[in-house]
Amino acid sequence: MFKFAVIIIGVCYAIFSKNHQHVYIMMDVSLLLIMLMNRHNINVVHLCAALLAVYLGEMLVFEYFIDTTSDTLSAMWVNAIIFSVHLLVDVLLFFLVVFRAPVTRCLLAARDQPYDHIFIYNAEFALSSLFVVFMAVDLLALVENFIRHLDELGFSGESARFFSGWNWLYHQYENIKFVLLGMTFLLIWMMTYPIGQDEYQKAPLN
C-alpha cells in the first residue's frame, strides 16, 4: 500500500510540477531502485539500464548542448531543434524497448547461457505503446511549428497569415508531455508488481 501511494504521488508530481530536471531525476532514481530490487532478474535489469542510459543522456543534452535562448536562431528553428531531439529520443526509447528481449537473448546465447526465461513483460509492451504516443506528439508539434512559420520558409500571403495562428499543440506541449511522463513513471513502477512482470500474451486471432 505504501509503495502504491508513493507511485501515485510520483505520477502526480510528474504531471503538476512542470520541472523537467526534477522529473528526470525522479525517473532515474526509480530505475536504479527497481534495478536493485530486481537485480537477479535480467529482463528488468536490461530494460531499466537501457531506459536509464537514454534518460540520463537526454537530461545532459538539454542541460549542456541545447540552447533554448539562441541569439542567432529564430524561435522556429530553436523549437524545431527541441522537438526533433525529443522525437529522436522517443524513437530510440521505442526501439530499445521493442528489441530489448531479442537483444538480451542474443547476449545470453553468445555466452552459451540459457535464454528461455527471456520474454516481453506486460509493462514493457505498455511502455512501447506509450512511446508511440510520445513520438506522435513530438512529430505533430514539429509539423505545427513549421506550419505556424510558413513566412520564414518562403511562403507569403493569406495562407501564411492564416496558419500563423496554429499554436494549440505548442501551448499544450509541456502539459501533454508531463502527463505522458507521469504515465511512464507509473509503468516503470508497475514492473515491481507481479502483473507488470507477467509475460505479455498476444490476443488470439479469431
Biotite code that builds the C-alpha atoms (Angstrom):
import biotite.structure as struc

atoms = struc.array([
    struc.Atom([0.000, 0.000, 0.000], chain_id="A", res_id=1, res_name="MET", atom_name="CA", element="C"),
    struc.Atom([2.847, 2.375, 0.884], chain_id="A", res_id=2, res_name="PHE", atom_name="CA", element="C"),
    struc.Atom([4.596, 1.701, -2.422], chain_id="A", res_id=3, res_name="LYS", atom_name="CA", element="C"),
    struc.Atom([1.365, 2.301, -4.344], chain_id="A", res_id=4, res_name="PHE", atom_name="CA", element="C"),
    struc.Atom([0.911, 5.643, -2.550], chain_id="A", res_id=5, res_name="ALA", atom_name="CA", element="C"),
    struc.Atom([4.485, 6.630, -3.450], chain_id="A", res_id=6, res_name="VAL", atom_name="CA", element="C"),
    struc.Atom([3.801, 5.737, -7.102], chain_id="A", res_id=7, res_name="ILE", atom_name="CA", element="C"),
    struc.Atom([0.638, 7.857, -7.223], chain_id="A", res_id=8, res_name="ILE", atom_name="CA", element="C"),
    struc.Atom([2.460, 10.778, -5.579], chain_id="A", res_id=9, res_name="ILE", atom_name="CA", element="C"),
    struc.Atom([5.260, 10.415, -8.122], chain_id="A", res_id=10, res_name="GLY", atom_name="CA", element="C"),
    struc.Atom([2.802, 10.384, -11.039], chain_id="A", res_id=11, res_name="VAL", atom_name="CA", element="C"),
    struc.Atom([1.013, 13.477, -9.725], chain_id="A", res_id=12, res_name="CYS", atom_name="CA", element="C"),
    struc.Atom([4.310, 15.265, -9.172], chain_id="A", res_id=13, res_name="TYR", atom_name="CA", element="C"),
    struc.Atom([5.455, 14.454, -12.701], chain_id="A", res_id=14, res_name="ALA", atom_name="CA", element="C"),
    struc.Atom([2.206, 15.862, -14.110], chain_id="A", res_id=15, res_name="ILE", atom_name="CA", element="C"),
    struc.Atom([1.870, 19.002, -11.987], chain_id="A", res_id=16, res_name="PHE", atom_name="CA", element="C"),
    struc.Atom([5.428, 20.024, -11.057], chain_id="A", res_id=17, res_name="SER", atom_name="CA", element="C"),
    struc.Atom([6.413, 21.296, -14.553], chain_id="A", res_id=18, res_name="LYS", atom_name="CA", element="C"),
    struc.Atom([10.051, 20.770, -13.546], chain_id="A", res_id=19, res_name="ASN", atom_name="CA", element="C"),
    struc.Atom([11.880, 18.721, -16.175], chain_id="A", res_id=20, res_name="HIS", atom_name="CA", element="C"),
    struc.Atom([15.038, 18.213, -14.123], chain_id="A", res_id=21, res_name="GLN", atom_name="CA", element="C"),
    struc.Atom([13.210, 17.000, -11.027], chain_id="A", res_id=22, res_name="HIS", atom_name="CA", element="C"),
    struc.Atom([11.076, 14.587, -13.052], chain_id="A", res_id=23, res_name="VAL", atom_name="CA", element="C"),
    struc.Atom([14.096, 13.114, -14.843], chain_id="A", res_id=24, res_name="TYR", atom_name="CA", element="C"),
    struc.Atom([15.983, 12.737, -11.555], chain_id="A", res_id=25, res_name="ILE", atom_name="CA", element="C"),
    struc.Atom([12.925, 11.031, -10.080], chain_id="A", res_id=26, res_name="MET", atom_name="CA", element="C"),
    struc.Atom([12.734, 8.685, -13.080], chain_id="A", res_id=27, res_name="MET", atom_name="CA", element="C"),
    struc.Atom([16.458, 7.872, -12.917], chain_id="A", res_id=28, res_name="ASP", atom_name="CA", element="C"),
    struc.Atom([16.357, 7.176, -9.177], chain_id="A", res_id=29, res_name="VAL", atom_name="CA", element="C"),
    struc.Atom([13.287, 4.980, -9.692], chain_id="A", res_id=30, res_name="SER", atom_name="CA", element="C"),
    struc.Atom([15.053, 2.981, -12.407], chain_id="A", res_id=31, res_name="LEU", atom_name="CA", element="C"),
    struc.Atom([18.083, 2.473, -10.162], chain_id="A", res_id=32, res_name="LEU", atom_name="CA", element="C"),
    struc.Atom([15.883, 1.340, -7.268], chain_id="A", res_id=33, res_name="LEU", atom_name="CA", element="C"),
    struc.Atom([13.948, -1.081, -9.488], chain_id="A", res_id=34, res_name="ILE", atom_name="CA", element="C"),
    struc.Atom([17.218, -2.495, -10.860], chain_id="A", res_id=35, res_name="MET", atom_name="CA", element="C"),
    struc.Atom([18.457, -3.004, -7.293], chain_id="A", res_id=36, res_name="LEU", atom_name="CA", element="C"),
    struc.Atom([15.184, -4.592, -6.170], chain_id="A", res_id=37, res_name="MET", atom_name="CA", element="C"),
    struc.Atom([15.212, -6.963, -9.181], chain_id="A", res_id=38, res_name="ASN", atom_name="CA", element="C"),
    struc.Atom([18.974, -7.425, -9.593], chain_id="A", res_id=39, res_name="ARG", atom_name="CA", element="C"),
    struc.Atom([18.541, -11.182, -10.186], chain_id="A", res_id=40, res_name="HIS", atom_name="CA", element="C"),
    struc.Atom([16.004, -10.613, -12.971], chain_id="A", res_id=41, res_name="ASN", atom_name="CA", element="C"),
    struc.Atom([17.904, -9.931, -16.184], chain_id="A", res_id=42, res_name="ILE", atom_name="CA", element="C"),
    struc.Atom([14.736, -8.825, -18.005], chain_id="A", res_id=43, res_name="ASN", atom_name="CA", element="C"),
    struc.Atom([14.169, -5.968, -15.568], chain_id="A", res_id=44, res_name="VAL", atom_name="CA", element="C"),
    struc.Atom([17.857, -5.086, -15.255], chain_id="A", res_id=45, res_name="VAL", atom_name="CA", element="C"),
    struc.Atom([18.409, -4.777, -19.009], chain_id="A", res_id=46, res_name="HIS", atom_name="CA", element="C"),
    struc.Atom([15.209, -2.798, -19.568], chain_id="A", res_id=47, res_name="LEU", atom_name="CA", element="C"),
    struc.Atom([15.912, -0.384, -16.715], chain_id="A", res_id=48, res_name="CYS", atom_name="CA", element="C"),
    struc.Atom([19.550, 0.032, -17.762], chain_id="A", res_id=49, res_name="ALA", atom_name="CA", element="C"),
    struc.Atom([18.504, 0.937, -21.327], chain_id="A", res_id=50, res_name="ALA", atom_name="CA", element="C"),
    struc.Atom([15.905, 3.461, -20.130], chain_id="A", res_id=51, res_name="LEU", atom_name="CA", element="C"),
    struc.Atom([18.309, 4.909, -17.574], chain_id="A", res_id=52, res_name="LEU", atom_name="CA", element="C"),
    struc.Atom([21.046, 5.462, -20.166], chain_id="A", res_id=53, res_name="ALA", atom_name="CA", element="C"),
    struc.Atom([18.666, 7.292, -22.515], chain_id="A", res_id=54, res_name="VAL", atom_name="CA", element="C"),
    struc.Atom([17.064, 9.454, -19.827], chain_id="A", res_id=55, res_name="TYR", atom_name="CA", element="C"),
    struc.Atom([20.472, 10.447, -18.446], chain_id="A", res_id=56, res_name="LEU", atom_name="CA", element="C"),
    struc.Atom([21.678, 11.234, -21.957], chain_id="A", res_id=57, res_name="GLY", atom_name="CA", element="C"),
    struc.Atom([18.583, 13.315, -22.711], chain_id="A", res_id=58, res_name="GLU", atom_name="CA", element="C"),
    struc.Atom([18.970, 15.254, -19.479], chain_id="A", res_id=59, res_name="MET", atom_name="CA", element="C"),
    struc.Atom([22.643, 16.024, -20.249], chain_id="A", res_id=60, res_name="LEU", atom_name="CA", element="C"),
    struc.Atom([21.890, 17.022, -23.842], chain_id="A", res_id=61, res_name="VAL", atom_name="CA", element="C"),
    struc.Atom([19.247, 19.558, -22.823], chain_id="A", res_id=62, res_name="PHE", atom_name="CA", element="C"),
    struc.Atom([21.360, 20.788, -19.912], chain_id="A", res_id=63, res_name="GLU", atom_name="CA", element="C"),
    struc.Atom([24.613, 21.369, -21.804], chain_id="A", res_id=64, res_name="TYR", atom_name="CA", element="C"),
    struc.Atom([24.075, 21.200, -25.568], chain_id="A", res_id=65, res_name="PHE", atom_name="CA", element="C"),
    struc.Atom([20.629, 22.611, -26.458], chain_id="A", res_id=66, res_name="ILE", atom_name="CA", element="C"),
    struc.Atom([20.428, 26.400, -26.355], chain_id="A", res_id=67, res_name="ASP", atom_name="CA", element="C"),
    struc.Atom([16.798, 27.385, -25.840], chain_id="A", res_id=68, res_name="THR", atom_name="CA", element="C"),
    struc.Atom([17.572, 31.126, -25.904], chain_id="A", res_id=69, res_name="THR", atom_name="CA", element="C"),
    struc.Atom([19.680, 31.471, -29.051], chain_id="A", res_id=70, res_name="SER", atom_name="CA", element="C"),
    struc.Atom([20.601, 34.947, -30.294], chain_id="A", res_id=71, res_name="ASP", atom_name="CA", element="C"),
    struc.Atom([21.367, 33.683, -33.791], chain_id="A", res_id=72, res_name="THR", atom_name="CA", element="C"),
    struc.Atom([18.455, 31.302, -34.469], chain_id="A", res_id=73, res_name="LEU", atom_name="CA", element="C"),
    struc.Atom([14.802, 32.264, -34.788], chain_id="A", res_id=74, res_name="SER", atom_name="CA", element="C"),
    struc.Atom([12.167, 30.837, -32.458], chain_id="A", res_id=75, res_name="ALA", atom_name="CA", element="C"),
    struc.Atom([11.062, 28.479, -35.239], chain_id="A", res_id=76, res_name="MET", atom_name="CA", element="C"),
    struc.Atom([14.477, 26.839, -35.536], chain_id="A", res_id=77, res_name="TRP", atom_name="CA", element="C"),
    struc.Atom([15.011, 26.688, -31.770], chain_id="A", res_id=78, res_name="VAL", atom_name="CA", element="C"),
    struc.Atom([11.645, 24.933, -31.383], chain_id="A", res_id=79, res_name="ASN", atom_name="CA", element="C"),
    struc.Atom([12.439, 22.677, -34.335], chain_id="A", res_id=80, res_name="ALA", atom_name="CA", element="C"),
    struc.Atom([15.674, 21.566, -32.667], chain_id="A", res_id=81, res_name="ILE", atom_name="CA", element="C"),
    struc.Atom([13.908, 20.904, -29.347], chain_id="A", res_id=82, res_name="ILE", atom_name="CA", element="C"),
    struc.Atom([11.035, 18.939, -30.896], chain_id="A", res_id=83, res_name="PHE", atom_name="CA", element="C"),
    struc.Atom([13.425, 16.998, -33.153], chain_id="A", res_id=84, res_name="SER", atom_name="CA", element="C"),
    struc.Atom([15.658, 15.965, -30.248], chain_id="A", res_id=85, res_name="VAL", atom_name="CA", element="C"),
    struc.Atom([12.617, 14.852, -28.240], chain_id="A", res_id=86, res_name="HIS", atom_name="CA", element="C"),
    struc.Atom([11.401, 12.889, -31.265], chain_id="A", res_id=87, res_name="LEU", atom_name="CA", element="C"),
    struc.Atom([14.768, 11.172, -31.767], chain_id="A", res_id=88, res_name="LEU", atom_name="CA", element="C"),
    struc.Atom([14.950, 10.279, -28.058], chain_id="A", res_id=89, res_name="VAL", atom_name="CA", element="C"),
    struc.Atom([11.448, 8.804, -28.088], chain_id="A", res_id=90, res_name="ASP", atom_name="CA", element="C"),
    struc.Atom([12.190, 6.833, -31.274], chain_id="A", res_id=91, res_name="VAL", atom_name="CA", element="C"),
    struc.Atom([15.306, 5.470, -29.560], chain_id="A", res_id=92, res_name="LEU", atom_name="CA", element="C"),
    struc.Atom([13.326, 4.558, -26.428], chain_id="A", res_id=93, res_name="LEU", atom_name="CA", element="C"),
    struc.Atom([10.701, 2.815, -28.539], chain_id="A", res_id=94, res_name="PHE", atom_name="CA", element="C"),
    struc.Atom([13.218, 0.634, -30.376], chain_id="A", res_id=95, res_name="PHE", atom_name="CA", element="C"),
    struc.Atom([15.162, -0.126, -27.199], chain_id="A", res_id=96, res_name="LEU", atom_name="CA", element="C"),
    struc.Atom([12.017, -1.415, -25.529], chain_id="A", res_id=97, res_name="VAL", atom_name="CA", element="C"),
    struc.Atom([10.779, -3.301, -28.608], chain_id="A", res_id=98, res_name="VAL", atom_name="CA", element="C"),
    struc.Atom([14.117, -5.055, -29.184], chain_id="A", res_id=99, res_name="PHE", atom_name="CA", element="C"),
    struc.Atom([15.162, -5.439, -25.535], chain_id="A", res_id=100, res_name="ARG", atom_name="CA", element="C"),
    struc.Atom([14.116, -9.096, -25.283], chain_id="A", res_id=101, res_name="ALA", atom_name="CA", element="C"),
    struc.Atom([15.765, -10.210, -28.584], chain_id="A", res_id=102, res_name="PRO", atom_name="CA", element="C"),
    struc.Atom([18.976, -8.356, -27.669], chain_id="A", res_id=103, res_name="VAL", atom_name="CA", element="C"),
    struc.Atom([19.029, -9.960, -24.215], chain_id="A", res_id=104, res_name="THR", atom_name="CA", element="C"),
    struc.Atom([18.542, -13.393, -25.795], chain_id="A", res_id=105, res_name="ARG", atom_name="CA", element="C"),
    struc.Atom([21.416, -12.740, -28.224], chain_id="A", res_id=106, res_name="CYS", atom_name="CA", element="C"),
    struc.Atom([23.711, -11.656, -25.383], chain_id="A", res_id=107, res_name="LEU", atom_name="CA", element="C"),
    struc.Atom([22.938, -14.795, -23.379], chain_id="A", res_id=108, res_name="LEU", atom_name="CA", element="C"),
    struc.Atom([23.256, -17.031, -26.443], chain_id="A", res_id=109, res_name="ALA", atom_name="CA", element="C"),
    struc.Atom([26.687, -15.537, -27.170], chain_id="A", res_id=110, res_name="ALA", atom_name="CA", element="C"),
    struc.Atom([27.753, -16.636, -23.669], chain_id="A", res_id=111, res_name="ARG", atom_name="CA", element="C"),
    struc.Atom([26.204, -20.108, -24.102], chain_id="A", res_id=112, res_name="ASP", atom_name="CA", element="C"),
    struc.Atom([23.715, -19.368, -21.358], chain_id="A", res_id=113, res_name="GLN", atom_name="CA", element="C"),
    struc.Atom([20.015, -20.396, -21.384], chain_id="A", res_id=114, res_name="PRO", atom_name="CA", element="C"),
    struc.Atom([17.595, -17.737, -22.572], chain_id="A", res_id=115, res_name="TYR", atom_name="CA", element="C"),
    struc.Atom([14.208, -19.437, -22.407], chain_id="A", res_id=116, res_name="ASP", atom_name="CA", element="C"),
    struc.Atom([13.309, -17.154, -19.464], chain_id="A", res_id=117, res_name="HIS", atom_name="CA", element="C"),
    struc.Atom([13.661, -14.006, -21.583], chain_id="A", res_id=118, res_name="ILE", atom_name="CA", element="C"),
    struc.Atom([10.347, -12.512, -22.675], chain_id="A", res_id=119, res_name="PHE", atom_name="CA", element="C"),
    struc.Atom([8.437, -9.245, -23.017], chain_id="A", res_id=120, res_name="ILE", atom_name="CA", element="C"),
    struc.Atom([6.657, -8.025, -19.892], chain_id="A", res_id=121, res_name="TYR", atom_name="CA", element="C"),
    struc.Atom([3.160, -6.564, -19.794], chain_id="A", res_id=122, res_name="ASN", atom_name="CA", element="C"),
    struc.Atom([4.667, -3.317, -18.509], chain_id="A", res_id=123, res_name="ALA", atom_name="CA", element="C"),
    struc.Atom([7.259, -3.423, -21.282], chain_id="A", res_id=124, res_name="GLU", atom_name="CA", element="C"),
    struc.Atom([4.624, -3.766, -24.004], chain_id="A", res_id=125, res_name="PHE", atom_name="CA", element="C"),
    struc.Atom([2.638, -0.919, -22.441], chain_id="A", res_id=126, res_name="ALA", atom_name="CA", element="C"),
    struc.Atom([5.789, 1.244, -22.428], chain_id="A", res_id=127, res_name="LEU", atom_name="CA", element="C"),
    struc.Atom([6.411, 0.624, -26.125], chain_id="A", res_id=128, res_name="SER", atom_name="CA", element="C"),
    struc.Atom([2.799, 1.635, -26.864], chain_id="A", res_id=129, res_name="SER", atom_name="CA", element="C"),
    struc.Atom([3.209, 4.764, -24.757], chain_id="A", res_id=130, res_name="LEU", atom_name="CA", element="C"),
    struc.Atom([6.373, 5.747, -26.635], chain_id="A", res_id=131, res_name="PHE", atom_name="CA", element="C"),
    struc.Atom([4.363, 5.618, -29.869], chain_id="A", res_id=132, res_name="VAL", atom_name="CA", element="C"),
    struc.Atom([2.140, 8.319, -28.357], chain_id="A", res_id=133, res_name="VAL", atom_name="CA", element="C"),
    struc.Atom([5.260, 10.283, -27.360], chain_id="A", res_id=134, res_name="PHE", atom_name="CA", element="C"),
    struc.Atom([6.535, 10.109, -30.952], chain_id="A", res_id=135, res_name="MET", atom_name="CA", element="C"),
    struc.Atom([3.175, 11.182, -32.374], chain_id="A", res_id=136, res_name="ALA", atom_name="CA", element="C"),
    struc.Atom([3.059, 14.241, -30.095], chain_id="A", res_id=137, res_name="VAL", atom_name="CA", element="C"),
    struc.Atom([6.648, 15.218, -30.968], chain_id="A", res_id=138, res_name="ASP", atom_name="CA", element="C"),
    struc.Atom([6.039, 14.809, -34.705], chain_id="A", res_id=139, res_name="LEU", atom_name="CA", element="C"),
    struc.Atom([2.791, 16.790, -34.634], chain_id="A", res_id=140, res_name="LEU", atom_name="CA", element="C"),
    struc.Atom([4.456, 19.560, -32.618], chain_id="A", res_id=141, res_name="ALA", atom_name="CA", element="C"),
    struc.Atom([7.324, 19.701, -35.119], chain_id="A", res_id=142, res_name="LEU", atom_name="CA", element="C"),
    struc.Atom([4.951, 19.862, -38.114], chain_id="A", res_id=143, res_name="VAL", atom_name="CA", element="C"),
    struc.Atom([2.801, 22.507, -36.417], chain_id="A", res_id=144, res_name="GLU", atom_name="CA", element="C"),
    struc.Atom([5.941, 24.527, -35.690], chain_id="A", res_id=145, res_name="ASN", atom_name="CA", element="C"),
    struc.Atom([6.829, 24.704, -39.405], chain_id="A", res_id=146, res_name="PHE", atom_name="CA", element="C"),
    struc.Atom([3.231, 25.375, -40.476], chain_id="A", res_id=147, res_name="ILE", atom_name="CA", element="C"),
    struc.Atom([2.995, 28.238, -37.996], chain_id="A", res_id=148, res_name="ARG", atom_name="CA", element="C"),
    struc.Atom([6.103, 29.858, -39.506], chain_id="A", res_id=149, res_name="HIS", atom_name="CA", element="C"),
    struc.Atom([5.428, 29.465, -43.221], chain_id="A", res_id=150, res_name="LEU", atom_name="CA", element="C"),
    struc.Atom([6.616, 33.033, -43.741], chain_id="A", res_id=151, res_name="ASP", atom_name="CA", element="C"),
    struc.Atom([10.124, 32.033, -42.612], chain_id="A", res_id=152, res_name="GLU", atom_name="CA", element="C"),
    struc.Atom([10.072, 29.154, -45.085], chain_id="A", res_id=153, res_name="LEU", atom_name="CA", element="C"),
    struc.Atom([9.476, 31.470, -48.046], chain_id="A", res_id=154, res_name="GLY", atom_name="CA", element="C"),
    struc.Atom([5.682, 31.407, -48.163], chain_id="A", res_id=155, res_name="PHE", atom_name="CA", element="C"),
    struc.Atom([3.699, 34.615, -48.072], chain_id="A", res_id=156, res_name="SER", atom_name="CA", element="C"),
    struc.Atom([0.178, 35.900, -48.445], chain_id="A", res_id=157, res_name="GLY", atom_name="CA", element="C"),
    struc.Atom([-3.091, 34.875, -46.898], chain_id="A", res_id=158, res_name="GLU", atom_name="CA", element="C"),
    struc.Atom([-2.193, 31.221, -46.284], chain_id="A", res_id=159, res_name="SER", atom_name="CA", element="C"),
    struc.Atom([0.888, 32.125, -44.211], chain_id="A", res_id=160, res_name="ALA", atom_name="CA", element="C"),
    struc.Atom([-1.149, 34.573, -42.128], chain_id="A", res_id=161, res_name="ARG", atom_name="CA", element="C"),
    struc.Atom([-3.933, 32.017, -41.649], chain_id="A", res_id=162, res_name="PHE", atom_name="CA", element="C"),
    struc.Atom([-1.631, 29.244, -40.396], chain_id="A", res_id=163, res_name="PHE", atom_name="CA", element="C"),
    struc.Atom([0.357, 31.602, -38.137], chain_id="A", res_id=164, res_name="SER", atom_name="CA", element="C"),
    struc.Atom([-2.331, 31.090, -35.503], chain_id="A", res_id=165, res_name="GLY", atom_name="CA", element="C"),
    struc.Atom([-1.826, 27.317, -35.316], chain_id="A", res_id=166, res_name="TRP", atom_name="CA", element="C"),
    struc.Atom([-0.315, 27.103, -31.852], chain_id="A", res_id=167, res_name="ASN", atom_name="CA", element="C"),
    struc.Atom([-2.555, 24.789, -29.818], chain_id="A", res_id=168, res_name="TRP", atom_name="CA", element="C"),
    struc.Atom([-0.020, 21.983, -29.538], chain_id="A", res_id=169, res_name="LEU", atom_name="CA", element="C"),
    struc.Atom([2.770, 24.491, -28.927], chain_id="A", res_id=170, res_name="TYR", atom_name="CA", element="C"),
    struc.Atom([0.935, 25.855, -25.887], chain_id="A", res_id=171, res_name="HIS", atom_name="CA", element="C"),
    struc.Atom([-0.118, 22.413, -24.619], chain_id="A", res_id=172, res_name="GLN", atom_name="CA", element="C"),
    struc.Atom([3.091, 20.541, -25.447], chain_id="A", res_id=173, res_name="TYR", atom_name="CA", element="C"),
    struc.Atom([4.614, 20.673, -21.947], chain_id="A", res_id=174, res_name="GLU", atom_name="CA", element="C"),
    struc.Atom([1.317, 19.701, -20.301], chain_id="A", res_id=175, res_name="ASN", atom_name="CA", element="C"),
    struc.Atom([0.886, 16.710, -22.630], chain_id="A", res_id=176, res_name="ILE", atom_name="CA", element="C"),
    struc.Atom([4.495, 15.589, -22.185], chain_id="A", res_id=177, res_name="LYS", atom_name="CA", element="C"),
    struc.Atom([4.301, 15.789, -18.391], chain_id="A", res_id=178, res_name="PHE", atom_name="CA", element="C"),
    struc.Atom([1.105, 13.694, -18.391], chain_id="A", res_id=179, res_name="VAL", atom_name="CA", element="C"),
    struc.Atom([2.884, 11.118, -20.570], chain_id="A", res_id=180, res_name="LEU", atom_name="CA", element="C"),
    struc.Atom([5.942, 11.210, -18.288], chain_id="A", res_id=181, res_name="LEU", atom_name="CA", element="C"),
    struc.Atom([3.640, 10.579, -15.330], chain_id="A", res_id=182, res_name="GLY", atom_name="CA", element="C"),
    struc.Atom([2.242, 7.537, -17.146], chain_id="A", res_id=183, res_name="MET", atom_name="CA", element="C"),
    struc.Atom([5.812, 6.410, -17.899], chain_id="A", res_id=184, res_name="THR", atom_name="CA", element="C"),
    struc.Atom([6.674, 6.668, -14.203], chain_id="A", res_id=185, res_name="PHE", atom_name="CA", element="C"),
    struc.Atom([3.595, 4.557, -13.389], chain_id="A", res_id=186, res_name="LEU", atom_name="CA", element="C"),
    struc.Atom([4.507, 1.854, -15.933], chain_id="A", res_id=187, res_name="LEU", atom_name="CA", element="C"),
    struc.Atom([8.123, 1.754, -14.756], chain_id="A", res_id=188, res_name="ILE", atom_name="CA", element="C"),
    struc.Atom([6.985, 1.063, -11.206], chain_id="A", res_id=189, res_name="TRP", atom_name="CA", element="C"),
    struc.Atom([4.458, -1.489, -12.480], chain_id="A", res_id=190, res_name="MET", atom_name="CA", element="C"),
    struc.Atom([7.497, -3.707, -13.069], chain_id="A", res_id=191, res_name="MET", atom_name="CA", element="C"),
    struc.Atom([7.737, -4.135, -9.302], chain_id="A", res_id=192, res_name="THR", atom_name="CA", element="C"),
    struc.Atom([4.288, -5.795, -9.262], chain_id="A", res_id=193, res_name="TYR", atom_name="CA", element="C"),
    struc.Atom([3.571, -9.347, -10.499], chain_id="A", res_id=194, res_name="PRO", atom_name="CA", element="C"),
    struc.Atom([1.044, -8.148, -13.105], chain_id="A", res_id=195, res_name="ILE", atom_name="CA", element="C"),
    struc.Atom([3.695, -5.905, -14.643], chain_id="A", res_id=196, res_name="GLY", atom_name="CA", element="C"),
    struc.Atom([6.236, -8.733, -14.760], chain_id="A", res_id=197, res_name="GLN", atom_name="CA", element="C"),
    struc.Atom([3.845, -11.234, -16.343], chain_id="A", res_id=198, res_name="ASP", atom_name="CA", element="C"),
    struc.Atom([4.742, -12.261, -19.862], chain_id="A", res_id=199, res_name="GLU", atom_name="CA", element="C"),
    struc.Atom([2.845, -10.297, -22.481], chain_id="A", res_id=200, res_name="TYR", atom_name="CA", element="C"),
    struc.Atom([0.431, -12.580, -24.315], chain_id="A", res_id=201, res_name="GLN", atom_name="CA", element="C"),
    struc.Atom([-0.929, -11.591, -27.721], chain_id="A", res_id=202, res_name="LYS", atom_name="CA", element="C"),
    struc.Atom([-4.681, -11.839, -28.093], chain_id="A", res_id=203, res_name="ALA", atom_name="CA", element="C"),
    struc.Atom([-5.656, -14.979, -30.022], chain_id="A", res_id=204, res_name="PRO", atom_name="CA", element="C"),
    struc.Atom([-6.792, -14.457, -33.608], chain_id="A", res_id=205, res_name="LEU", atom_name="CA", element="C"),
    struc.Atom([-10.436, -15.247, -34.288], chain_id="A", res_id=206, res_name="ASN", atom_name="CA", element="C"),
])
